[in-house]
Amino acid sequence: MNPQHRFERQTFYVGDCIVWTGATDAKGYGIFGIKDGERWTSIKAHRFAYEQRCGQVPAGLQLDHLCRVRCCVNPAHLEAVTLQENVARGATGICNRSKTHCPNGHIYDHANTYQIPTGGRGCKECRSVQLRASRKRRKEYVP
């Protein structure tokens, strides 16, 4: 049986989504086995579907589920984006953007916030407190 036919047998429609009913990984993403010569290898089911319809995912990009359904394999619901964009669109990114204060209660505003190169943000006041404590420990250290 060809891979495309095997793939389609493990899907069904729920609204606009094409839901994967085969094996999934621990995070809920579908896994599909394909034969590469004499060996079987696993690929994410949504990636297989995207590559069948749209071609290879460009280097440095990953697929984002626009519908937010991890087991959806509808290529129309997938977009190739950077890791940073994918994280920002996800639940963690949305939750973190909605925070107005750091864990220690300092406000996230323009004057008290710095950008982390990986896309996050930090509290300048907390960083100052940590640096002062570090300097104090170094002064107290006697070899």
N, CA, C and O of each residue as an XYZ file, in Angstrom:
572
protein
N       0.848     -1.180      0.000
C       0.000      0.000      0.000
C       0.895      1.246      0.000
O       1.854      1.329      0.767
N       0.576      2.197     -0.854
C       1.433      3.385     -0.927
C       1.255      4.269      0.314
O       0.209      4.234      0.962
N       2.292      5.065      0.638
C       2.254      5.877      1.863
C       1.061      6.829      1.932
O       0.460      6.988      2.995
N       0.715      7.456      0.821
C      -0.392      8.409      0.834
C      -1.707      7.718      1.213
O      -2.498      8.267      1.980
N      -1.936      6.529      0.681
C      -3.162      5.785      0.993
C      -3.172      5.359      2.466
O      -4.195      5.478      3.140
N      -2.030      4.863      2.965
C      -1.936      4.487      4.378
C      -2.182      5.700      5.269
O      -2.844      5.602      6.303
N      -1.645      6.833      4.858
C      -1.807      8.063      5.622
C      -3.276      8.457      5.704
O      -3.787      8.741      6.788
N      -3.949      8.475      4.567
C      -5.349      8.905      4.527
C      -6.258      7.994      5.330
O      -7.282      8.446      5.843
N      -5.907      6.726      5.451
C      -6.723      5.790      6.241
C      -6.689      6.106      7.739
O      -7.522      5.610      8.497
N      -5.731      6.929      8.163
C      -5.586      7.249      9.581
C      -6.022      8.683      9.890
O      -5.547      9.292     10.849
N      -6.927      9.210      9.071
C      -7.423     10.571      9.283
C      -8.941     10.619      9.155
O      -9.546      9.744      8.536
N      -9.546     11.636      9.735
C     -10.965     11.922      9.502
C     -11.190     13.415      9.708
O     -10.398     14.095     10.360
N     -12.278     13.905      9.142
C     -12.582     15.338      9.197
C     -13.397     15.674     10.440
O     -14.360     14.986     10.780
N     -12.989     16.745     11.106
C     -13.746     17.334     12.207
C     -13.795     18.822     11.905
O     -12.825     19.541     12.142
N     -14.915     19.280     11.388
C     -14.996     20.668     10.923
C     -14.016     20.865      9.784
O     -14.022     20.101      8.819
N     -13.168     21.888      9.889
C     -12.146     22.155      8.875
C     -10.866     21.352      9.102
O     -10.035     21.245      8.200
N     -10.702     20.793     10.288
C      -9.483     20.053     10.615
C      -9.528     18.637     10.042
O     -10.591     18.024      9.946
N      -8.363     18.136      9.668
C      -8.201     16.731      9.310
C      -7.428     16.131     10.478
O      -6.235     16.389     10.642
N      -8.109     15.336     11.280
C      -7.549     14.839     12.527
C      -6.837     13.508     12.314
O      -7.360     12.606     11.660
N      -5.643     13.402     12.873
C      -4.827     12.197     12.807
C      -5.296     11.214     13.878
O      -5.382     11.568     15.054
N      -5.600      9.980     13.470
C      -6.070      8.968     14.422
C      -5.016      7.907     14.694
O      -5.241      7.002     15.498
N      -3.869      8.006     14.036
C      -2.792      7.038     14.237
C      -2.010      7.351     15.508
O      -2.490      8.054     16.397
N      -0.806      6.819     15.572
C       0.057      6.998     16.744
C       0.399      8.472     16.947
O       0.496      9.240     15.989
N       0.578      8.850     18.209
C       0.974     10.217     18.548
C       2.162     10.175     19.503
O       2.404      9.169     20.170
N       2.895     11.282     19.558
C       3.987     11.369     20.521
C       3.434     11.879     21.852
O       2.229     12.085     21.990
N       4.308     12.077     22.817
C       3.888     12.489     24.158
C       3.218     13.865     24.177
O       2.455     14.168     25.094
N       3.495     14.693     23.178
C       2.908     16.032     23.129
C       1.627     16.090     22.310
O       1.013     17.152     22.208
N       1.209     14.965     21.720
C      -0.037     14.923     20.970
C       0.093     15.115     19.473
O      -0.919     15.187     18.775
N       1.318     15.200     18.960
C       1.531     15.325     17.522
C       1.527     13.942     16.885
O       2.100     13.002     17.436
N       0.883     13.813     15.726
C       0.814     12.542     15.034
C       2.170     12.080     14.529
O       3.018     12.892     14.160
N       2.367     10.762     14.517
C       3.601     10.159     14.011
C       3.221      9.201     12.900
O       2.304      8.393     13.047
N       3.935      9.296     11.787
C       3.659      8.448     10.634
C       4.944      7.743     10.217
O       5.991      8.381     10.106
N       4.875      6.432      9.983
C       6.039      5.662      9.559
C       6.122      5.588      8.047
O       5.140      5.278      7.373
N       7.305      5.875      7.520
C       7.533      5.754      6.085
C       8.767      4.888      5.848
O       9.689      4.858      6.663
N       8.765      4.196      4.735
C       9.879      3.320      4.412
C      10.884      4.087      3.564
O      10.552      4.626      2.509
N      12.118      4.123      4.051
C      13.215      4.803      3.364
C      14.196      3.722      2.921
O      15.109      3.355      3.661
N      13.998      3.223      1.721
C      14.814      2.101      1.257
C      14.384      0.838      1.978
O      13.252      0.381      1.825
N      15.279      0.281      2.755
C      14.978     -0.924      3.532
C      14.574     -0.614      4.969
O      14.132     -1.507      5.692
N      14.721      0.645      5.393
C      14.450      1.014      6.785
C      13.160      1.801      6.914
O      12.762      2.539      6.013
N      12.518      1.622      8.061
C      11.343      2.425      8.402
C      11.803      3.583      9.267
O      12.610      3.401     10.179
N      11.297      4.760      8.987
C      11.588      5.929      9.803
C      10.275      6.617     10.166
O       9.255      6.427      9.505
N      10.320      7.402     11.205
C       9.132      8.130     11.650
C       9.238      9.590     11.243
O      10.323     10.172     11.225
N       8.111     10.159     10.923
C       8.009     11.582     10.596
C       6.737     12.092     11.263
O       5.777     11.342     11.435
N       6.733     13.354     11.634
C       5.508     13.932     12.182
C       4.447     13.911     11.088
O       4.714     14.264      9.940
N       3.255     13.496     11.457
C       2.176     13.348     10.478
C       1.838     14.672      9.796
O       1.594     14.698      8.590
N       1.822     15.755     10.543
C       1.491     17.044      9.926
C       2.588     17.485      8.948
O       2.304     18.144      7.948
N       3.818     17.126      9.237
C       4.918     17.455      8.327
C       4.789     16.663      7.019
O       5.001     17.204      5.935
N       4.438     15.376      7.134
C       4.236     14.545      5.944
C       3.146     15.158      5.074
O       3.318     15.287      3.862
N       2.024     15.536      5.685
C       0.908     16.112      4.931
C       1.316     17.417      4.253
O       0.983     17.648      3.090
N       2.033     18.266      4.978
C       2.473     19.555      4.422
C       3.402     19.331      3.239
O       3.246     19.967      2.196
N       4.366     18.432      3.392
C       5.339     18.191      2.330
C       4.701     17.559      1.094
O       5.165     17.791     -0.023
N       3.652     16.770      1.276
C       2.960     16.183      0.136
C       2.265     17.253     -0.698
O       2.232     17.163     -1.925
N       1.713     18.262     -0.038
C       0.966     19.296     -0.747
C       1.811     20.517     -1.096
O       1.664     21.075     -2.184
N       2.698     20.942     -0.184
C       3.396     22.221     -0.348
C       4.888     22.109     -0.635
O       5.523     23.109     -0.971
N       5.458     20.924     -0.512
C       6.896     20.763     -0.689
C       7.634     20.826      0.643
O       7.017     20.894      1.706
N       8.949     20.802      0.570
C       9.787     20.783      1.770
C       9.581     22.032      2.626
O       9.313     23.119      2.115
N       9.712     21.846      3.939
C       9.687     22.977      4.863
C      11.042     23.677      4.716
O      12.076     23.019      4.829
N      11.068     24.991      4.469
C      12.342     25.693      4.301
C      13.257     25.519      5.515
O      12.787     25.451      6.651
N      14.545     25.449      5.270
C      15.535     25.293      6.343
C      15.384     26.424      7.357
O      15.188     27.582      6.986
N      15.477     26.077      8.631
C      15.369     27.064      9.695
C      13.952     27.381     10.112
O      13.740     28.169     11.033
N      12.973     26.779      9.448
C      11.574     27.024      9.803
C      10.936     25.748     10.321
O      11.437     24.648     10.086
N       9.837     25.905     11.019
C       9.055     24.770     11.497
C       7.585     25.058     11.245
O       7.203     26.191     10.952
N       6.770     24.026     11.360
C       5.350     24.189     11.045
C       4.555     24.594     12.274
O       4.691     24.004     13.345
N       3.732     25.604     12.101
C       2.842     26.085     13.160
C       1.418     25.698     12.791
O       0.979     25.920     11.663
N       0.693     25.113     13.759
C      -0.712     24.770     13.564
C      -1.553     26.029     13.798
O      -1.731     26.446     14.942
N      -2.057     26.621     12.753
C      -2.861     27.838     12.888
C      -4.160     27.562     13.634
O      -4.708     28.456     14.279
N      -4.657     26.330     13.550
C      -5.906     25.956     14.223
C      -5.672     25.595     15.691
O      -6.632     25.402     16.437
N      -4.402     25.502     16.116
C      -3.993     25.153     17.484
C      -4.322     23.706     17.853
O      -4.259     23.357     19.031
N      -4.672     22.854     16.887
C      -4.983     21.439     17.146
C      -3.762     20.621     16.732
O      -3.473     20.495     15.542
N      -3.048     20.067     17.706
C      -1.787     19.387     17.430
C      -1.927     18.157     16.545
O      -0.998     17.830     15.806
N      -3.051     17.473     16.598
C      -3.222     16.266     15.785
C      -3.868     16.570     14.432
O      -4.243     15.648     13.707
N      -4.000     17.850     14.086
C      -4.537     18.229     12.771
C      -3.434     18.110     11.720
O      -2.310     18.566     11.927
N      -3.776     17.487     10.588
C      -2.815     17.316      9.495
C      -3.279     18.028      8.224
O      -2.799     17.717      7.134
N      -4.193     18.963      8.351
C      -4.673     19.720      7.198
C      -3.586     20.717      6.787
O      -3.281     21.634      7.549
N      -2.992     20.555      5.588
C      -1.932     21.473      5.167
C      -2.361     22.937      5.135
O      -1.525     23.828      5.289
N      -3.645     23.193      4.939
C      -4.132     24.573      4.937
C      -4.071     25.195      6.325
O      -4.124     26.418      6.459
N      -3.959     24.367      7.358
C      -3.887     24.857      8.734
C      -2.449     24.974      9.225
O      -2.216     25.283     10.393
N      -1.485     24.728      8.343
C      -0.072     24.739      8.725
C       0.656     25.875      8.028
O       0.409     26.164      6.857
N       1.566     26.523      8.771
C       2.361     27.595      8.193
C       3.802     27.422      8.645
O       4.057     27.166      9.822
N       4.738     27.559      7.725
C       6.160     27.482      8.048
C       6.597     28.813      8.657
O       6.499     29.859      8.017
N       7.083     28.762      9.908
C       7.490     29.971     10.635
C       8.778     29.679     11.403
O       9.196     28.527     11.516
N       9.397     30.727     11.926
C      10.577     30.542     12.761
C      10.164     29.989     14.123
O       8.998     30.066     14.510
N      11.131     29.433     14.839
C      10.872     28.931     16.190
C      10.327     30.048     17.071
O       9.368     29.848     17.817
N      10.944     31.227     16.981
C      10.514     32.361     17.809
C       9.049     32.722     17.544
O       8.289     32.976     18.478
N       8.659     32.743     16.269
C       7.274     33.067     15.920
C       6.329     31.980     16.409
O       5.242     32.280     16.903
N       6.729     30.727     16.277
C       5.894     29.610     16.707
C       5.639     29.663     18.211
O       4.511     29.469     18.666
N       6.697     29.929     18.976
C       6.556     30.022     20.433
C       5.686     31.217     20.810
O       4.835     31.111     21.692
N       5.895     32.350     20.149
C       5.119     33.554     20.462
C       3.636     33.352     20.202
O       2.800     33.900     20.920
N       3.300     32.568     19.179
C       1.894     32.315     18.856
C       1.247     31.298     19.788
O       0.024     31.270     19.926
N       2.049     30.477     20.414
C       1.520     29.403     21.259
C       1.003     29.900     22.588
O       1.093     31.087     22.902
N       0.457     28.979     23.366
C      -0.138     29.312     24.668
C       0.873     29.936     25.606
O       0.533     30.865     26.339
N       2.117     29.451     25.607
C       3.135     29.999     26.492
C       3.437     31.444     26.133
O       3.528     32.296     27.016
N       3.591     31.726     24.852
C       3.877     33.090     24.417
C       2.750     34.045     24.745
O       2.987     35.163     25.203
N       1.528     33.609     24.513
C       0.363     34.447     24.808
C       0.271     34.704     26.305
O       0.009     35.830     26.729
N       0.484     33.664     27.107
C       0.426     33.799     28.567
C       1.510     34.752     29.070
O       1.240     35.625     29.895
N       2.741     34.581     28.570
C       3.832     35.438     29.034
C       3.657     36.886     28.605
O       4.009     37.790     29.362
N       3.124     37.133     27.417
C       2.899     38.513     26.969
C       1.861     39.222     27.822
O       1.891     40.446     27.948
N       0.941     38.461     28.409
C      -0.121     39.078     29.203
C       0.335     39.439     30.620
O      -0.392     40.119     31.344
N       1.522     38.996     31.022
C       2.023     39.301     32.370
C       2.448     40.769     32.442
O       3.158     41.266     31.568
N       2.007     41.446     33.486
C       2.329     42.862     33.659
C       3.434     43.083     34.684
O       4.007     44.170     34.758
N       3.738     42.035     35.489
C       4.758     42.149     36.528
C       5.644     40.904     36.522
O       5.203     39.820     36.140
N       6.903     41.070     36.951
C       7.821     39.941     37.051
C       7.425     39.084     38.264
O       6.576     39.505     39.049
N       8.014     37.903     38.433
C       7.656     37.051     39.584
C       7.880     37.713     40.942
O       7.262     37.318     41.931
N       8.769     38.728     41.000
C       9.017     39.424     42.257
C       8.173     40.674     42.432
O       8.363     41.416     43.396
N       7.247     40.917     41.519
C       6.301     42.022     41.674
C       6.684     43.328     41.003
O       5.934     44.300     41.097
N       7.828     43.385     40.328
C       8.224     44.613     39.637
C       7.464     44.717     38.319
O       7.255     43.725     37.621
N       7.058     45.939     37.998
C       6.256     46.138     36.801
C       7.099     45.975     35.522
O       8.250     46.409     35.462
N       6.504     45.347     34.517
C       7.119     45.275     33.193
C       6.710     46.528     32.430
O       5.633     46.569     31.835
N       7.553     47.541     32.443
C       7.318     48.729     31.644
C       8.578     49.017     30.845
O       9.563     48.285     30.949
N       8.552     50.068     30.056
C       9.681     50.371     29.172
C      10.973     50.600     29.960
O      12.039     50.149     29.540
N      10.890     51.285     31.078
C      12.079     51.621     31.859
C      12.649     50.423     32.617
O      13.846     50.397     32.904
N      11.821     49.434     32.948
C      12.263     48.324     33.794
C      12.346     46.992     33.059
O      12.481     45.948     33.697
N      12.270     47.006     31.749
C      12.256     45.749     31.003
C      13.371     45.737     29.965
O      13.599     46.725     29.268
N      14.066     44.592     29.873
C      15.063     44.418     28.812
C      14.676     43.193     27.992
O      14.032     42.268     28.488
N      15.084     43.210     26.727
C      14.757     42.116     25.814
C      15.860     41.067     25.845
O      17.046     41.396     25.805
N      15.460     39.811     25.918
C      16.385     38.687     25.855
C      16.496     38.290     24.379
O      15.479     38.210     23.690
N      17.715     38.042     23.884
C      17.898     37.747     22.453
C      17.021     36.614     21.913
O      16.699     36.609     20.725
N      16.633     35.668     22.746
C      15.800     34.555     22.276
C      14.333     34.928     22.172
O      13.506     34.095     21.800
N      13.999     36.182     22.499
C      12.627     36.637     22.335
C      11.891     36.908     23.624
O      10.763     37.397     23.588
N      12.489     36.608     24.764
C      11.830     36.856     26.043
C      12.110     38.260     26.551
O      12.626     39.111     25.828
N      11.764     38.478     27.795
C      12.039     39.760     28.427
C      12.434     39.519     29.875
O      12.106     38.487     30.459
N      13.129     40.467     30.434
C      13.579     40.341     31.812
C      13.349     41.625     32.577
O      13.107     42.684     31.997
N      13.430     41.510     33.890
C      13.207     42.636     34.793
C      14.562     43.240     35.166
O      15.421     42.548     35.714
N      14.755     44.533     34.868
C      16.019     45.198     35.168
C      16.259     45.276     36.673
O      17.391     45.113     37.129
N      15.215     45.522     37.440
C      15.364     45.626     38.900
C      15.844     44.295     39.489
O      16.735     44.278     40.337
N      15.256     43.187     39.043
C      15.685     41.866     39.540
C      17.128     41.579     39.142
O      17.894     41.019     39.926
N      17.495     41.965     37.925
C      18.870     41.743     37.477
C      19.838     42.563     38.317
O      20.919     42.076     38.650
N      19.483     43.784     38.666
C      20.344     44.617     39.515
C      20.520     43.999     40.896
O      21.630     43.977     41.428
N      19.448     43.501     41.473
C      19.511     42.851     42.785
C      20.425     41.625     42.725
O      21.230     41.405     43.629
N      20.301     40.827     41.659
C      21.135     39.632     41.507
C      22.602     39.997     41.350
O      23.466     39.335     41.924
N      22.900     41.045     40.576
C      24.287     41.464     40.387
C      24.893     41.984     41.695
O      26.042     41.673     42.007
N      24.137     42.768     42.456
C      24.631     43.270     43.744
C      24.924     42.112     44.696
O      25.947     42.120     45.381
N      24.049     41.129     44.744
C      24.252     39.969     45.618
C      25.477     39.170     45.175
O      26.235     38.678     46.011
N      25.667     39.044     43.883
C      26.821     38.315     43.358
C      28.121     39.023     43.721
O      29.089     38.380     44.129
N      28.144     40.356     43.572
C      29.347     41.132     43.925
C      29.642     41.021     45.417
O      30.801     40.917     45.820
N      28.605     41.044     46.223
C      28.790     40.949     47.671
C      29.375     39.587     48.038
O      30.266     39.508     48.883
N      28.882     38.510     47.410
C      29.417     37.176     47.691
C      30.890     37.076     47.300
O      31.678     36.437     47.996
N      31.263     37.716     46.174
C      32.669     37.672     45.736
C      33.576     38.408     46.716
O      34.693     37.962     46.975
N      33.111     39.528     47.261
C      33.902     40.282     48.226
C      34.088     39.506     49.528
O      35.141     39.588     50.162
N      33.055     38.750     49.924
C      33.099     37.981     51.161
C      33.916     36.718     51.033
O      34.325     36.143     52.041
N      34.166     36.268     49.800
C      34.885     35.023     49.586
C      36.366     35.209     49.865
O      37.013     36.093     49.304
N      36.886     34.370     50.731
C      38.303     34.395     51.039
C      38.852     33.011     50.781
O      38.453     32.059     51.453
N      39.771     32.870     49.811
C      40.293     31.526     49.492
C      41.194     30.956     50.577
O      41.698     29.842     50.438
